[in-house]
């Protein structure tokens, strides 16, 4: 994983995402997914820009199908946002960096992170 982006698994999900304080973005992805490879560098850039403000995680849906199923992930990449264990929002598909920045900024502003 790249600096600022950490891998999360079924075993670490609760401690890394559900019990985390503040805003967490989880990138649900798989190795075979071309759009996931397109969005990955954007997620890495955002992780550097929002260091200390947002926690960025990646979850491989093939290796952790229980978590993907729990959150009804039907298409990847899915970028899901959590705050203090609650799901706030999600974006499905490879979207432009500006759209992700706008979503993060609005969640930071409205959630009081």
C-alpha positions in Angstrom: 0.0 0.0 0.0 1.0 3.6 -0.6 1.6 6.1 2.2 -1.6 7.3 3.6 -3.7 4.4 2.3 -4.0 1.2 4.4 -5.4 -2.2 3.6 -8.4 -3.3 5.7 -9.6 -6.9 5.9 -12.6 -8.7 7.5 -10.3 -9.2 10.6 -9.4 -5.6 11.0 -12.7 -4.0 9.7 -14.2 -3.2 13.1 -11.0 -1.7 14.6 -10.0 0.2 11.5 -13.4 1.5 10.2 -16.2 0.9 12.7 -14.4 2.0 15.8 -12.4 4.8 14.0 -13.0 8.4 15.1 -13.6 10.9 12.3 -14.1 10.5 8.6 -13.0 7.2 6.9 -13.1 6.5 3.2 -13.0 2.9 2.1 -12.2 1.9 -1.5 -13.8 -1.4 -2.3 -11.8 -2.9 -5.2 -10.5 -6.1 -6.8 -7.3 -6.8 -8.7 -9.1 -7.7 -12.0 -11.2 -4.5 -12.0 -9.9 -2.0 -14.6 -11.9 1.0 -13.2 -10.5 0.2 -9.8 -7.0 0.6 -11.2 -8.0 3.9 -12.7 -9.4 5.4 -9.4 -6.5 4.0 -7.3 -4.0 6.8 -8.1 -6.6 9.4 -7.3 -7.3 7.8 -3.9 -3.6 7.8 -3.2 -3.3 11.5 -4.1 -6.3 12.4 -1.9 -4.8 10.4 1.0 -1.7 12.7 0.8 -3.8 15.9 0.5 -6.1 15.0 3.4 -3.5 13.5 5.8 -4.6 13.9 9.3 -8.2 14.8 8.3 -9.5 11.6 6.6 -8.4 8.0 7.0 -8.1 6.2 3.7 -8.6 2.4 3.5 -8.7 -0.2 0.7 -10.7 -3.4 0.9 -10.2 -6.2 -1.6 -13.8 -7.5 -2.3 -12.5 -10.9 -3.6 -10.5 -11.5 -0.4 -13.2 -10.1 2.0 -16.6 -11.0 0.4 -18.3 -10.9 3.8 -17.7 -7.2 4.2 -18.6 -6.4 0.6 -21.9 -8.4 1.1 -22.7 -6.7 4.4 -22.6 -3.3 2.7 -24.3 -4.5 -0.5 -21.5 -3.7 -2.8 -22.8 -4.5 -6.2 -20.3 -2.7 -8.4 -16.6 -1.7 -7.9 -14.9 0.5 -7.4 -17.2 1.7 -4.6 -15.9 4.5 -2.4 -17.8 4.4 0.9 -17.6 7.1 3.6 -18.0 6.4 7.3 -17.9 8.6 10.4 -17.7 7.1 13.9 -18.9 3.7 12.6 -21.9 5.0 10.6 -22.2 4.9 6.9 -22.5 8.5 5.5 -22.4 8.1 1.7 -20.9 6.2 -1.2 -19.8 6.8 -4.8 -19.8 3.9 -7.3 -17.5 3.9 -10.3 -14.3 5.7 -11.4 -15.1 9.3 -10.9 -12.9 12.4 -11.4 -10.7 13.6 -8.6 -12.7 16.9 -8.3 -15.9 15.0 -7.7 -14.2 13.0 -4.9 -12.7 16.2 -3.4 -16.1 17.9 -3.4 -17.7 14.9 -1.6 -14.9 14.7 1.0 -15.0 18.5 1.6 -18.8 18.4 2.0 -18.6 15.5 4.4 -15.8 17.2 6.4 -17.9 20.4 6.6 -21.2 18.8 7.5 -19.9 16.1 9.8 -17.8 18.4 12.0 -14.7 16.4 11.6 
